[in-house]
Amino acid sequence: MAKRDYYEILGVSKSATTDEIRRAYRALARKFHPDVNKEPDAAKKFSEIQDAYEVLSDDAKRARFDRFGDASDQGSPGNAGPRGTYSWSNVGAPGGFRADGFDPDELSSIFEAVMGGSGGGGDSPFGTRGRRPSGRAGARRPPAEPVRHTILISFDRMANGGTESIAVSDGAAQRTIEVRIPKAIDSGTQLRIRNAVASTGADLILTVNVGQHPILVRGEGAQQGKGLDLFLTVPLTVAEATLGATVTVPGLKGRMDLAVRPRSDSGTRMRLRGQGLEDESGRKGDLYVTLSIVVPDPSACTPEQIAALRTISESQVPPRSGGLWG
């Protein structure tokens, strides 16, 4: 009987990449694994899936199959090589890979998915990439403890994102890895970099703290150092607050003009929409500007300026008149 099309069995095209073939195989193997799927033909389908993957995951066998419709060395069923057979005795044999080219790593990931991970006892014959470790038979080596590191990035790096170089101790040596910092990351955020320590496979847990800006403040109160909103205090002269003015203020994207209305009091808050931080998803915060009137130092004023201030004060109605002020 003619063999089925291996591409059809795995549900992939003839131009599929190795990764696409591997993903299709794993999904189907989990679905039709005899320990999970109790349908009468599950074992047969599982065997077909294995056969298809054994051929399509091997470049030489795949090339013969594409050319002759068969993966044997001679291009005929009578000369077919050894088949990859699923059994508990041969998938965990020493040496890492079986003689027929089938990778036990694939079955390892399927076994863990079917049985819920390591099963608590660590007795899976698929542990440690097909090799039985020393000590108790079948014992899995515990994962390496993650390495922890803290860095301080600049406010500009936080606002714009980018990469930071991190020195990681790897045994007796050190190596440098590049870590991508997302835009608008909150101060104190922890990033996990998988397998950062090559010798042990340990992850790196990186705590990212953000330095302060000379003028801009991120967040307010308990949320300081977080969120997308920025806060700025703008000092004004008495004349600017009284008469109104256009003043230049700093922003993330450069300097911009701010129109101050006449008779602006200290503590007046203005909201500039979309002028805050922008995160990876494109969300933007606002810039909140608080006005602060700076009173001139009398010792720095000329006699004429002091006289002018007195004249203005005497010509105005006192701000504490009426009501309870008497």
Secondary structure, DSSP 8 states (H G I E B T S, - for coil): -----HHHHHT--TT--HHHHHHHHHHHHHHH-TTT--STTHHHHHHHHHHHHHHHTSHHHHHHHHHHS--STTSSGGG--------TTTTT-TTSS-TT---HHHHHHHHHHHHTTTTTT---TTHHHH---SSSTT--------EEEEEEE-HHHHHH-EEEEEEEEETTEEEEEEEEE-TT--TTEEEEEEEEETTTTEEEEEEEEE---SS-EES-GGGTT-SS-EEEEEEE-HHHHHH-EEEEEEETTEEEEEEE-TT--TT-EEEETT-S-B-TT--B--EEEEEEE----GGGS-HHHHHHHHHHHHHS--TT-SGGG-
